[in-house]
Amino acid sequence: MKTYDNILELVGHTPLVRLRTGMPENGPEAYAKLDFLNPTGSVKDRMALHIIRKAMDEGRLKPGDTVVDNTSGNTGASMAMVCQVLGLKAVVTTPVKTSKEKTDLIRSFGAEVIVTPETLHDDPEGFYMVARRLAKENGWFDLNQYNSLDNIEAHYLTTGPEIWDDTEGQITHFVCGIGTGGTFSGAARFLKEKNPNIRTVAVDPEGSIFAELIRHKRIGRSQPYKVEGIGTDVPTDAMLPELVDEVITVSDRDSFLRAREITRTEGISAGGSSGSVAWAMEQVAREAASEALIVGIFADGGIKYLSKCFNDEWMTQHGFLPDSEVNS
Ligand SMILES: Cc1ncc(COP(=O)(O)O)c(C=O)c1O
Protein backbone atom coordinates (compact mmCIF):
# COMPACT_ATOMS: atom_id res chain seq x y z
CA MET A 1 0.00 0.00 0.00
CA LYS A 2 1.36 3.47 -0.87
CA THR A 3 -0.32 5.93 1.47
CA TYR A 4 0.57 9.09 3.44
CA ASP A 5 -0.26 9.98 7.02
CA ASN A 6 -0.94 13.63 6.24
CA ILE A 7 -0.54 16.26 3.52
CA LEU A 8 2.77 17.53 4.95
CA GLU A 9 4.45 14.36 3.75
CA LEU A 10 3.75 15.52 0.18
CA VAL A 11 5.81 18.70 0.41
CA GLY A 12 8.82 18.65 -1.94
CA HIS A 13 10.06 15.87 -4.25
CA THR A 14 8.79 17.83 -7.26
CA PRO A 15 9.63 16.59 -10.77
CA LEU A 16 11.91 17.98 -13.49
CA VAL A 17 10.05 18.30 -16.81
CA ARG A 18 11.68 19.15 -20.16
CA LEU A 19 11.03 22.72 -21.25
CA ARG A 20 10.97 23.47 -24.98
CA THR A 21 9.26 26.84 -25.42
CA GLY A 22 11.76 29.43 -26.66
CA MET A 23 14.70 27.06 -26.35
CA PRO A 24 17.18 27.18 -29.24
CA GLU A 25 17.17 24.20 -31.60
CA ASN A 26 20.09 21.86 -30.99
CA GLY A 27 20.77 23.80 -27.80
CA PRO A 28 21.19 22.35 -24.32
CA GLU A 29 18.43 20.48 -22.53
CA ALA A 30 16.42 22.58 -20.13
CA TYR A 31 14.18 21.29 -17.34
CA ALA A 32 11.60 23.06 -15.22
CA LYS A 33 11.31 21.92 -11.60
CA LEU A 34 7.56 22.03 -11.09
CA ASP A 35 7.24 23.38 -7.58
CA PHE A 36 3.62 24.29 -8.22
CA LEU A 37 3.01 20.60 -7.57
CA ASN A 38 3.52 21.18 -3.85
CA PRO A 39 0.29 20.83 -1.78
CA THR A 40 -0.68 24.54 -1.85
CA GLY A 41 0.70 25.08 -5.33
CA SER A 42 4.01 26.78 -4.61
CA VAL A 43 7.64 26.39 -3.60
CA LYS A 44 6.78 28.12 -0.31
CA ASP A 45 5.42 24.95 1.26
CA ARG A 46 9.02 23.82 1.74
CA MET A 47 10.08 26.92 3.67
CA ALA A 48 6.92 27.22 5.80
CA LEU A 49 7.05 23.55 6.81
CA HIS A 50 10.75 23.64 7.67
CA ILE A 51 10.68 26.86 9.71
CA ILE A 52 7.52 25.94 11.64
CA ARG A 53 8.47 22.32 12.30
CA LYS A 54 11.98 23.32 13.43
CA ALA A 55 10.52 25.93 15.82
CA MET A 56 8.12 23.31 17.25
CA ASP A 57 10.89 20.72 17.61
CA GLU A 58 12.99 23.28 19.49
CA GLY A 59 10.08 24.29 21.74
CA ARG A 60 9.84 27.87 20.38
CA LEU A 61 6.33 27.20 19.09
CA LYS A 62 3.57 24.98 20.47
CA PRO A 63 0.05 23.94 19.37
CA GLY A 64 -2.44 26.79 19.80
CA ASP A 65 0.18 29.50 19.14
CA THR A 66 -0.17 32.01 16.30
CA VAL A 67 2.26 32.38 13.39
CA VAL A 68 2.42 35.67 11.44
CA ASP A 69 4.23 36.87 8.32
CA ASN A 70 3.93 39.23 5.39
CA THR A 71 3.63 37.59 1.99
CA SER A 72 2.81 38.20 -1.65
CA GLY A 73 0.37 35.34 -1.18
CA ASN A 74 2.09 32.00 -1.62
CA THR A 75 3.74 31.97 1.79
CA GLY A 76 0.38 32.76 3.35
CA ALA A 77 -1.24 29.68 1.84
CA SER A 78 1.74 27.53 2.85
CA MET A 79 1.78 28.90 6.40
CA ALA A 80 -1.98 28.52 6.74
CA MET A 81 -1.92 24.91 5.49
CA VAL A 82 1.01 23.88 7.71
CA CYS A 83 -0.53 25.66 10.73
CA GLN A 84 -3.86 23.85 10.27
CA VAL A 85 -2.22 20.44 10.20
CA LEU A 86 0.01 21.18 13.21
CA GLY A 87 -2.70 22.84 15.36
CA LEU A 88 -1.47 26.44 15.07
CA LYS A 89 -3.19 29.69 14.02
CA ALA A 90 -2.01 31.80 11.06
CA VAL A 91 -2.26 35.55 10.42
CA VAL A 92 -1.06 36.89 7.09
CA THR A 93 -0.44 40.43 5.82
CA THR A 94 -0.44 40.93 2.05
CA PRO A 95 -0.36 43.95 -0.30
CA VAL A 96 -3.38 44.89 -2.44
CA LYS A 97 -1.62 43.76 -5.66
CA THR A 98 -1.82 40.11 -4.56
CA SER A 99 -4.25 38.23 -6.78
CA LYS A 100 -7.73 37.43 -5.45
CA GLU A 101 -7.15 33.72 -6.11
CA LYS A 102 -4.19 33.81 -3.71
CA THR A 103 -5.93 35.68 -0.87
CA ASP A 104 -9.01 33.45 -1.19
CA LEU A 105 -6.76 30.40 -1.03
CA ILE A 106 -5.14 31.62 2.21
CA ARG A 107 -8.56 32.23 3.77
CA SER A 108 -9.75 28.81 2.62
CA PHE A 109 -7.18 27.24 4.97
CA GLY A 110 -8.71 29.18 7.85
CA ALA A 111 -6.07 31.91 8.19
CA GLU A 112 -6.79 35.57 8.87
CA VAL A 113 -5.71 37.84 5.98
CA ILE A 114 -4.92 41.53 6.47
CA VAL A 115 -4.69 43.46 3.18
CA THR A 116 -2.36 46.48 3.32
CA PRO A 117 -1.66 49.35 0.90
CA GLU A 118 1.01 48.92 -1.80
CA THR A 119 3.88 50.80 -0.14
CA LEU A 120 7.58 50.44 0.61
CA HIS A 121 9.08 48.03 3.12
CA ASP A 122 9.62 50.56 5.92
CA ASP A 123 6.15 52.15 5.71
CA PRO A 124 4.41 51.42 9.06
CA GLU A 125 1.16 50.74 7.15
CA GLY A 126 2.77 48.34 4.65
CA PHE A 127 2.57 44.53 4.76
CA TYR A 128 6.13 44.13 6.05
CA MET A 129 5.94 46.49 9.04
CA VAL A 130 2.38 45.50 9.99
CA ALA A 131 3.46 41.84 10.32
CA ARG A 132 6.44 42.79 12.53
CA ARG A 133 4.26 45.00 14.72
CA LEU A 134 1.58 42.32 15.15
CA ALA A 135 4.22 39.75 16.14
CA LYS A 136 5.70 42.10 18.72
CA GLU A 137 2.44 43.38 20.17
CA ASN A 138 0.83 39.94 20.50
CA GLY A 139 3.87 37.76 21.18
CA TRP A 140 3.17 35.75 18.01
CA PHE A 141 5.78 33.63 16.25
CA ASP A 142 7.26 35.74 13.45
CA LEU A 143 8.02 33.48 10.47
CA ASN A 144 10.01 36.40 8.99
CA GLN A 145 10.76 34.61 5.72
CA TYR A 146 12.75 37.56 4.33
CA ASN A 147 15.37 37.42 7.04
CA SER A 148 15.26 33.83 8.30
CA LEU A 149 18.31 31.68 7.72
CA ASP A 150 16.00 28.67 8.19
CA ASN A 151 14.36 29.76 4.91
CA ILE A 152 17.73 29.15 3.20
CA GLU A 153 18.16 25.90 5.14
CA ALA A 154 14.81 24.56 3.88
CA HIS A 155 16.13 24.64 0.30
CA TYR A 156 19.62 23.50 1.25
CA LEU A 157 18.02 20.39 2.73
CA THR A 158 15.39 19.70 0.04
CA THR A 159 15.42 21.66 -3.26
CA GLY A 160 19.17 21.46 -3.84
CA PRO A 161 19.53 17.72 -3.09
CA GLU A 162 16.46 16.87 -5.19
CA ILE A 163 17.94 18.66 -8.24
CA TRP A 164 21.32 17.02 -7.72
CA ASP A 165 19.80 13.53 -7.37
CA ASP A 166 17.27 13.86 -10.19
CA THR A 167 19.92 15.07 -12.68
CA GLU A 168 22.37 12.48 -11.35
CA GLY A 169 24.81 15.31 -10.73
CA GLN A 170 24.75 16.44 -14.37
CA ILE A 171 23.21 19.88 -13.81
CA THR A 172 25.44 22.67 -15.22
CA HIS A 173 23.20 25.77 -14.81
CA PHE A 174 20.75 26.61 -12.02
CA VAL A 175 18.18 29.35 -12.78
CA CYS A 176 15.92 30.68 -10.00
CA GLY A 177 13.75 33.70 -9.23
CA ILE A 178 14.62 35.70 -6.13
CA GLY A 179 11.92 37.02 -3.78
CA THR A 180 13.26 36.51 -0.29
CA GLY A 181 16.22 34.77 -1.96
CA GLY A 182 15.76 31.64 0.16
CA THR A 183 15.14 29.21 -2.68
CA PHE A 184 18.07 30.49 -4.70
CA SER A 185 20.51 30.70 -1.78
CA GLY A 186 19.73 27.31 -0.23
CA ALA A 187 19.70 25.34 -3.47
CA ALA A 188 22.69 27.22 -4.95
CA ARG A 189 24.75 26.66 -1.80
CA PHE A 190 24.04 22.92 -1.88
CA LEU A 191 24.73 22.60 -5.61
CA LYS A 192 27.98 24.58 -5.46
CA GLU A 193 29.21 22.44 -2.57
CA LYS A 194 28.61 19.39 -4.79
CA ASN A 195 30.17 20.98 -7.89
CA PRO A 196 31.61 24.54 -7.75
CA ASN A 197 31.45 24.75 -11.56
CA ILE A 198 27.65 24.81 -11.60
CA ARG A 199 26.66 28.26 -12.87
CA THR A 200 24.00 29.94 -10.75
CA VAL A 201 21.66 32.46 -12.35
CA ALA A 202 19.35 34.66 -10.26
CA VAL A 203 16.23 36.06 -11.95
CA ASP A 204 14.99 39.50 -10.90
CA PRO A 205 12.06 41.53 -12.26
CA GLU A 206 12.64 44.98 -13.79
CA GLY A 207 11.95 47.47 -10.97
CA SER A 208 13.47 45.35 -8.15
CA ILE A 209 16.69 46.42 -6.40
CA PHE A 210 18.32 42.95 -6.30
CA ALA A 211 20.07 43.13 -9.70
CA GLU A 212 21.94 46.35 -8.94
CA LEU A 213 22.71 45.16 -5.42
CA ILE A 214 24.23 41.93 -6.73
CA ARG A 215 26.07 43.48 -9.68
CA HIS A 216 27.34 46.73 -8.09
CA LYS A 217 26.69 46.33 -4.33
CA ARG A 218 24.49 49.43 -4.53
CA ILE A 219 20.97 49.85 -3.20
CA GLY A 220 18.99 51.60 -5.91
CA ARG A 221 15.40 52.76 -6.02
CA SER A 222 12.68 50.27 -6.72
CA GLN A 223 9.94 50.86 -9.31
CA PRO A 224 6.53 49.18 -9.36
CA TYR A 225 6.18 45.97 -11.37
CA LYS A 226 3.43 43.39 -11.80
CA VAL A 227 5.12 40.00 -11.53
CA GLU A 228 4.33 38.51 -8.12
CA GLY A 229 6.65 36.69 -5.75
CA ILE A 230 10.05 37.85 -7.01
CA GLY A 231 12.04 41.08 -6.58
CA THR A 232 12.33 43.37 -3.57
CA ASP A 233 12.68 47.00 -2.54
CA VAL A 234 15.09 46.31 0.34
CA PRO A 235 17.97 43.83 0.81
CA THR A 236 17.01 40.58 2.55
CA ASP A 237 19.11 38.29 4.78
CA ALA A 238 17.78 35.22 2.95
CA MET A 239 19.51 36.36 -0.26
CA LEU A 240 23.22 35.53 -0.38
CA PRO A 241 24.70 37.57 -3.28
CA GLU A 242 28.06 35.78 -3.08
CA LEU A 243 26.38 32.66 -4.49
CA VAL A 244 25.24 34.44 -7.69
CA ASP A 245 27.28 34.00 -10.87
CA GLU A 246 24.88 35.99 -13.03
CA VAL A 247 21.69 37.96 -12.57
CA ILE A 248 19.16 38.30 -15.39
CA THR A 249 16.53 41.03 -15.31
CA VAL A 250 13.17 40.24 -16.92
CA SER A 251 10.30 42.58 -17.84
CA ASP A 252 6.69 41.98 -16.81
CA ARG A 253 5.73 41.65 -20.48
CA ASP A 254 8.30 38.96 -21.29
CA SER A 255 7.40 37.08 -18.11
CA PHE A 256 3.66 37.05 -18.73
CA LEU A 257 3.83 36.29 -22.44
CA ARG A 258 6.25 33.42 -21.82
CA ALA A 259 4.05 31.97 -19.05
CA ARG A 260 1.05 32.04 -21.40
CA GLU A 261 3.01 30.51 -24.26
CA ILE A 262 4.34 27.63 -22.11
CA THR A 263 0.85 26.91 -20.83
CA ARG A 264 -0.64 26.85 -24.33
CA THR A 265 2.11 24.92 -26.07
CA GLU A 266 3.41 22.53 -23.44
CA GLY A 267 0.42 22.20 -21.12
CA ILE A 268 2.51 23.31 -18.15
CA SER A 269 0.48 25.83 -16.16
CA ALA A 270 3.21 28.35 -15.33
CA GLY A 271 2.75 31.39 -13.07
CA GLY A 272 4.16 34.83 -13.96
CA SER A 273 7.47 34.34 -12.15
CA SER A 274 7.87 30.94 -13.83
CA GLY A 275 7.55 32.88 -17.10
CA SER A 276 10.41 35.13 -15.90
CA VAL A 277 12.54 32.08 -15.10
CA ALA A 278 11.72 30.41 -18.43
CA TRP A 279 12.65 33.59 -20.32
CA ALA A 280 15.97 33.73 -18.42
CA MET A 281 16.53 30.01 -19.13
CA GLU A 282 16.28 30.81 -22.84
CA GLN A 283 19.00 33.49 -22.52
CA VAL A 284 21.18 31.00 -20.62
CA ALA A 285 20.55 28.29 -23.24
CA ARG A 286 21.60 30.66 -26.06
CA GLU A 287 25.00 31.17 -24.43
CA ALA A 288 25.61 27.66 -23.08
CA ALA A 289 27.29 24.68 -24.76
CA SER A 290 24.95 22.09 -26.26
CA GLU A 291 25.96 19.53 -23.59
CA ALA A 292 24.82 21.85 -20.79
CA LEU A 293 21.89 20.85 -18.56
CA ILE A 294 19.82 23.76 -17.33
CA VAL A 295 17.38 23.54 -14.41
CA GLY A 296 14.93 26.35 -13.56
CA ILE A 297 12.49 26.56 -10.67
CA PHE A 298 8.82 27.08 -11.53
CA ALA A 299 7.75 28.50 -8.16
CA ASP A 300 4.00 28.51 -8.76
CA GLY A 301 1.36 27.79 -11.38
CA GLY A 302 -0.88 29.76 -13.71
CA ILE A 303 -4.03 28.71 -11.88
CA LYS A 304 -3.18 31.35 -9.26
CA TYR A 305 -3.30 34.10 -11.92
CA LEU A 306 -6.45 33.41 -13.93
CA SER A 307 -7.68 36.95 -13.21
CA LYS A 308 -4.31 38.47 -14.10
CA CYS A 309 -1.81 37.38 -16.76
CA PHE A 310 -4.15 34.66 -18.03
CA ASN A 311 -6.95 37.19 -18.47
CA ASP A 312 -6.78 38.91 -21.89
CA GLU A 313 -8.59 41.99 -20.64
CA TRP A 314 -6.13 42.44 -17.76
CA MET A 315 -3.18 41.92 -20.13
CA THR A 316 -4.54 44.50 -22.60
CA GLN A 317 -5.38 47.01 -19.86
CA HIS A 318 -1.76 46.91 -18.68
CA GLY A 319 -0.35 47.14 -22.20
CA PHE A 320 1.11 43.64 -22.24
CA LEU A 321 -1.06 42.38 -25.10
CA PRO A 322 -1.94 44.29 -28.25
CA ASP A 323 -5.73 44.47 -28.89
CA SER A 324 -5.22 42.46 -32.10
CA GLU A 325 -3.96 39.43 -30.16
CA VAL A 326 -6.91 39.18 -27.80
CA ASN A 327 -8.80 35.90 -28.16
CA SER A 328 -12.47 36.37 -28.77
C1 LIG B 1 5.66 33.06 -7.34
C2 LIG B 1 6.97 33.08 -6.66
N1 LIG B 1 8.07 32.93 -7.36
C3 LIG B 1 9.29 32.96 -6.78
C4 LIG B 1 9.45 33.16 -5.46
C5 LIG B 1 10.84 33.27 -4.89
O1 LIG B 1 11.11 32.51 -3.81
P1 LIG B 1 12.08 33.01 -2.66
O2 LIG B 1 11.30 33.84 -1.73
O3 LIG B 1 12.57 31.76 -2.02
O4 LIG B 1 13.19 33.81 -3.26
C6 LIG B 1 8.31 33.33 -4.73
C7 LIG B 1 8.36 33.64 -3.37
O5 LIG B 1 7.43 34.20 -2.80
C8 LIG B 1 7.05 33.29 -5.34
O6 LIG B 1 5.93 33.47 -4.64
The ligand as a Gaussian input file, in Angstrom:
#p B3LYP/6-31G(d) Opt

LIG

0 1
 C        5.656000      33.058000      -7.344000
 C        6.968000      33.081000      -6.663000
 N        8.066000      32.929000      -7.364000
 C        9.288000      32.960000      -6.777000
 C        9.452000      33.162000      -5.456000
 C       10.835000      33.266000      -4.886000
 O       11.114000      32.506000      -3.810000
 P       12.077000      33.007000      -2.656000
 O       11.297000      33.844000      -1.729000
 O       12.575000      31.760000      -2.018000
 O       13.192000      33.815000      -3.257000
 C        8.312000      33.335000      -4.732000
 C        8.364000      33.644000      -3.366000
 O        7.432000      34.202000      -2.802000
 C        7.050000      33.288000      -5.335000
 O        5.929000      33.474000      -4.640000

